[in-house]
Amino acid sequence: MRSRPRRGPVKRGRTARPRRGGEDAGRAAQSLYVAHEKIYPREVQGRYASLRWLAVWLLLGLYYLLPWMSWDGRQAVLFDLPARKFYIFGLTFWPQDFFFMAWLLIMAALMLFFVTAIAGRLWCGYACPQTVWTEAFLWMERITEGRHGRRRKLDEGPWTLEKLARKGTKQVLWIGFSLWTGFTFVAYFTPTLELGHKVLTFSTGAWETFWILFYGFATYGNAGFLREQVCKYMCPYARFQSAMFDKDTLIISYDARRGEPRGPRKMDLDRQTSPLGDCIDCHLCVQVCPTGIDIREGLQIECIACAACVDVCNGVMDRMHYPRGLVRYSTHHAMEEQRPSRVWRARVLIYGALLLALLIGFGAAVANRSTLIVDVIRDRNTLYRERAGGLIENVYTLTFVNKTEVERQYRIAAHGIDGLVVDLDRPQPLVSGPGQVLRVPLRLQAPSSALASDIVEVTLTVEASGEVPARIERRAPFVGPGAR
């Protein structure tokens, strides 16, 4: 993949050899660096611009509205870290379910590979948080400072009352939106109404305050100032995307066969007899690009596949009465080799099959996951105790985790040794409340004459009754006198 040559008088990739004195050496050193040039992307309308704004509204709407939604009398999506419970609508996840998070991350990575193999950097252009929040910040910049040309003149002009008012209004909107973004982020971990009350009464905790400010500052910096620099220099995806591309991957492409040689012309020029191609060299594709590249130079790592250049070029083709598609989504095979692209190829089928298998497995695992966790820990301080009547006693600790939102009752039984007796500090059935973690000491007693060996494996059976019945078996060692 080619990198776009930087604009400006300073050349890159070649350093002049100093001939004499420090002046030449200083000039050579300066040629290695180019000051950042702010990009003022031109406004664009079209099919892909509408799709991009639809994605912005949907994704930002989900992010900001989910913490305000309720489900069964609680927040619909809440990661309650102090209680070690994650609520996602009707599902409750516990720390023991953490492997589901790893499963989701694997599926997300595989989904990225699958989509990239088919449609290139579709994620970057429409769904990446950097793209989504940058679009929102650009919208606030437009309504306060004007269109792209006016914003450029405002930045280059002297400070006046109008400039101060416009810049100040923009900063107020940016800072307010950033703080609201940080508040919403923390609201996924602290109930929204509770967090709102704390903020209004200035009683938020240290960590809540830190994360509101940190996430707000990160949003403000990335979407307000860094913008395309995050995509060009900080995001690793642009660097390894070429490993996921092939000649049948959809990319934003300029049809050089049709567009070259480029050049300006009158609208009434006969296209059939003109020596020029369809590109009128208007540079609008560069002006609308959020990363400031020229798509006519070929695929570049800075391209985020937002298709803004496609929309604006189609508009120019309409005005010139030329066919659309001079810049379009296409593939290397279609553009360079003039042959049909293959969507369903080996890597896509493999990615799709693995992703489908993981999705089915994940759904089945979540649907069939146990609503009860039982852990058995043997007392390691004492191997065994000798009781009257020739009984041998072992002590254990039973831990029950009720993963439902209803009360449950437990009955415990044990077998594996003749005459094995279960002794608890409280009568059965044991009762635990919704989401409660219950720890109970358990003593197992067995006649010494019934022990076939020094260590015998016994089976504990826990039966949970209530609205969500469950039955779980756990094995544990029973130690006798010969284990000394």
Solvent accessible surface area in square Angstrom, and as a share of the most:
residue,aa,sasa,rsa
1,M,98,0.44
2,R,149,0.54
3,S,56,0.36
4,R,19,0.07
5,P,86,0.54
6,R,78,0.28
7,R,112,0.41
8,G,56,0.53
9,P,134,0.84
10,V,56,0.32
11,K,160,0.68
12,R,116,0.42
13,G,80,0.77
14,R,196,0.71
15,T,71,0.41
16,A,70,0.55
17,R,212,0.77
18,P,70,0.44
19,R,214,0.78
20,R,185,0.68
21,G,63,0.61
22,G,60,0.57
23,E,129,0.58
24,D,30,0.15
25,A,45,0.35
26,G,33,0.31
27,R,133,0.49
28,A,8,0.06
29,A,53,0.41
30,Q,131,0.58
31,S,27,0.17
32,L,107,0.53
33,Y,166,0.63
34,V,54,0.31
35,A,90,0.70
36,H,104,0.47
37,E,91,0.41
38,K,79,0.33
39,I,22,0.11
40,Y,21,0.08
41,P,11,0.07
42,R,78,0.28
43,E,39,0.18
44,V,32,0.18
45,Q,167,0.74
46,G,31,0.30
47,R,161,0.59
48,Y,37,0.14
49,A,7,0.05
50,S,72,0.47
51,L,84,0.42
52,R,15,0.05
53,W,75,0.26
54,L,98,0.49
55,A,20,0.15
56,V,5,0.03
57,W,184,0.64
58,L,106,0.53
59,L,65,0.32
60,L,21,0.10
61,G,24,0.23
62,L,102,0.51
63,Y,35,0.13
64,Y,26,0.10
65,L,112,0.56
66,L,33,0.16
67,P,2,0.01
68,W,123,0.43
69,M,88,0.39
70,S,87,0.56
71,W,107,0.38
72,D,128,0.66
73,G,85,0.81
74,R,51,0.19
75,Q,20,0.09
76,A,0,0.00
77,V,11,0.06
78,L,13,0.06
79,F,48,0.20
80,D,34,0.17
81,L,99,0.49
82,P,125,0.79
83,A,44,0.34
84,R,134,0.49
85,K,29,0.12
86,F,54,0.23
87,Y,20,0.07
88,I,62,0.32
89,F,66,0.28
90,G,48,0.47
91,L,73,0.36
92,T,8,0.05
93,F,22,0.09
94,W,14,0.05
95,P,60,0.38
96,Q,87,0.39
97,D,10,0.05
98,F,135,0.56
99,F,109,0.45
100,F,8,0.03
101,M,80,0.36
102,A,46,0.36
103,W,56,0.20
104,L,77,0.38
105,L,113,0.56
106,I,103,0.52
107,M,12,0.05
108,A,60,0.47
109,A,46,0.36
110,L,20,0.10
111,M,84,0.38
112,L,46,0.23
113,F,68,0.28
114,F,40,0.17
115,V,39,0.23
116,T,1,0.00
117,A,0,0.00
118,I,39,0.20
119,A,15,0.11
120,G,1,0.01
121,R,8,0.03
122,L,67,0.34
123,W,111,0.39
124,C,8,0.05
125,G,0,0.00
126,Y,26,0.10
127,A,30,0.24
128,C,24,0.14
129,P,72,0.45
130,Q,22,0.10
131,T,12,0.07
132,V,3,0.01
133,W,31,0.11
134,T,17,0.10
135,E,23,0.11
136,A,11,0.08
137,F,0,0.00
138,L,7,0.03
139,W,130,0.45
140,M,12,0.05
141,E,2,0.01
142,R,51,0.19
143,I,96,0.49
144,T,13,0.08
145,E,0,0.00
146,G,16,0.15
147,R,147,0.54
148,H,31,0.14
149,G,29,0.28
150,R,122,0.45
151,R,2,0.01
152,R,99,0.36
153,K,154,0.65
154,L,28,0.14
155,D,45,0.23
156,E,132,0.59
157,G,25,0.24
158,P,109,0.69
159,W,165,0.58
160,T,71,0.41
161,L,153,0.76
162,E,92,0.41
163,K,10,0.04
164,L,107,0.53
165,A,63,0.49
166,R,61,0.22
167,K,30,0.13
168,G,32,0.31
169,T,70,0.41
170,K,8,0.04
171,Q,50,0.22
172,V,106,0.61
173,L,64,0.32
174,W,4,0.01
175,I,84,0.43
176,G,39,0.38
177,F,48,0.20
178,S,3,0.02
179,L,76,0.38
180,W,108,0.38
181,T,0,0.00
182,G,0,0.00
183,F,20,0.08
184,T,3,0.01
185,F,50,0.21
186,V,8,0.04
187,A,0,0.00
188,Y,24,0.09
189,F,68,0.28
190,T,17,0.10
191,P,51,0.32
192,T,5,0.03
193,L,141,0.70
194,E,82,0.37
195,L,0,0.00
196,G,18,0.17
197,H,119,0.53
198,K,50,0.21
199,V,58,0.33
200,L,145,0.72
201,T,69,0.40
202,F,188,0.78
203,S,65,0.42
204,T,36,0.21
205,G,36,0.34
206,A,87,0.68
207,W,182,0.64
208,E,29,0.13
209,T,53,0.31
210,F,96,0.40
211,W,95,0.33
212,I,19,0.10
213,L,103,0.51
214,F,98,0.41
215,Y,63,0.24
216,G,2,0.02
217,F,146,0.61
218,A,34,0.26
219,T,14,0.08
220,Y,42,0.16
221,G,17,0.16
222,N,51,0.26
223,A,2,0.02
224,G,5,0.05
225,F,116,0.49
226,L,61,0.30
227,R,20,0.07
228,E,15,0.07
229,Q,38,0.17
230,V,21,0.12
231,C,16,0.10
232,K,17,0.07
233,Y,104,0.39
234,M,116,0.52
235,C,38,0.22
236,P,88,0.56
237,Y,13,0.05
238,A,1,0.00
239,R,122,0.44
240,F,90,0.37
241,Q,1,0.00
242,S,57,0.37
243,A,79,0.61
244,M,10,0.05
245,F,29,0.12
246,D,49,0.25
247,K,100,0.43
248,D,7,0.04
249,T,1,0.01
250,L,64,0.32
251,I,30,0.15
252,I,4,0.02
253,S,12,0.08
254,Y,25,0.09
255,D,17,0.09
256,A,52,0.40
257,R,157,0.57
258,R,50,0.18
259,G,0,0.00
260,E,66,0.30
261,P,78,0.49
262,R,82,0.30
263,G,8,0.08
264,P,108,0.68
265,R,40,0.15
266,K,157,0.67
267,M,114,0.51
268,D,126,0.65
269,L,68,0.34
270,D,74,0.38
271,R,84,0.31
272,Q,145,0.64
273,T,104,0.61
274,S,19,0.12
275,P,116,0.73
276,L,57,0.28
277,G,7,0.07
278,D,7,0.03
279,C,10,0.06
280,I,32,0.16
281,D,45,0.24
282,C,52,0.31
283,H,86,0.38
284,L,27,0.14
285,C,13,0.08
286,V,20,0.12
287,Q,70,0.31
288,V,5,0.03
289,C,14,0.09
290,P,34,0.22
291,T,2,0.01
292,G,2,0.02
293,I,4,0.02
294,D,19,0.10
295,I,6,0.03
296,R,20,0.07
297,E,62,0.28
298,G,26,0.25
299,L,45,0.22
300,Q,1,0.00
301,I,31,0.16
302,E,15,0.07
303,C,12,0.07
304,I,11,0.06
305,A,6,0.05
306,C,13,0.08
307,A,1,0.01
308,A,2,0.02
309,C,15,0.09
310,V,3,0.02
311,D,9,0.05
312,V,19,0.11
313,C,15,0.09
314,N,18,0.09
315,G,23,0.22
316,V,5,0.03
317,M,2,0.01
318,D,63,0.33
319,R,137,0.50
320,M,14,0.06
321,H,158,0.70
322,Y,18,0.07
323,P,70,0.44
324,R,134,0.49
325,G,12,0.12
326,L,3,0.02
327,V,3,0.02
328,R,77,0.28
329,Y,45,0.17
330,S,9,0.06
331,T,4,0.03
332,H,70,0.31
333,H,15,0.07
334,A,32,0.25
335,M,14,0.06
336,E,96,0.43
337,E,79,0.35
338,Q,109,0.49
339,R,92,0.34
340,P,112,0.71
341,S,42,0.27
342,R,129,0.47
343,V,75,0.43
344,W,166,0.58
345,R,16,0.06
346,A,74,0.57
347,R,74,0.27
348,V,0,0.00
349,L,100,0.50
350,I,101,0.51
351,Y,45,0.17
352,G,21,0.20
353,A,64,0.50
354,L,94,0.47
355,L,11,0.05
356,L,106,0.53
357,A,62,0.48
358,L,47,0.23
359,L,83,0.41
360,I,112,0.57
361,G,24,0.24
362,F,35,0.14
363,G,39,0.37
364,A,48,0.37
365,A,29,0.22
366,V,19,0.11
367,A,83,0.64
368,N,118,0.61
369,R,48,0.17
370,S,56,0.36
371,T,39,0.23
372,L,2,0.01
373,I,24,0.12
374,V,0,0.00
375,D,65,0.34
376,V,35,0.20
377,I,100,0.51
378,R,36,0.13
379,D,37,0.19
380,R,215,0.78
381,N,146,0.75
382,T,55,0.32
383,L,86,0.43
384,Y,20,0.07
385,R,91,0.33
386,E,115,0.52
387,R,107,0.39
388,A,95,0.74
389,G,77,0.74
390,G,43,0.42
391,L,50,0.25
392,I,6,0.03
393,E,2,0.01
394,N,1,0.01
395,V,29,0.17
396,Y,1,0.00
397,T,52,0.30
398,L,0,0.00
399,T,13,0.08
400,F,0,0.00
401,V,5,0.03
402,N,0,0.00
403,K,17,0.07
404,T,13,0.08
405,E,87,0.39
406,V,41,0.23
407,E,103,0.46
408,R,1,0.01
409,Q,76,0.34
410,Y,0,0.00
411,R,136,0.50
412,I,10,0.05
413,A,55,0.42
414,A,19,0.15
415,H,96,0.43
416,G,51,0.49
417,I,15,0.08
418,D,119,0.62
419,G,52,0.50
420,L,26,0.13
421,V,76,0.44
422,V,38,0.22
423,D,46,0.24
424,L,26,0.13
425,D,89,0.46
426,R,102,0.37
427,P,115,0.72
428,Q,65,0.29
429,P,41,0.26
430,L,2,0.01
431,V,70,0.41
432,S,1,0.01
433,G,19,0.18
434,P,73,0.46
435,G,11,0.10
436,Q,75,0.33
437,V,46,0.26
438,L,14,0.07
439,R,146,0.53
440,V,0,0.00
441,P,52,0.32
442,L,0,0.00
443,R,50,0.18
444,L,0,0.00
445,Q,32,0.14
446,A,0,0.00
447,P,40,0.25
448,S,49,0.32
449,S,109,0.70
450,A,35,0.27
451,L,28,0.14
452,A,104,0.81
453,S,62,0.40
454,D,71,0.37
455,I,100,0.51
456,V,24,0.14
457,E,112,0.50
458,V,0,0.00
459,T,18,0.10
460,L,1,0.00
461,T,8,0.05
462,V,1,0.00
463,E,86,0.38
464,A,4,0.03
465,S,55,0.36
466,G,52,0.50
467,E,138,0.62
468,V,53,0.30
469,P,99,0.62
470,A,26,0.20
471,R,145,0.53
472,I,22,0.11
473,E,72,0.33
474,R,88,0.32
475,R,159,0.58
476,A,5,0.04
477,P,64,0.40
478,F,0,0.00
479,V,11,0.06
480,G,1,0.01
481,P,52,0.33
482,G,50,0.48
483,A,35,0.27
484,R,214,0.78
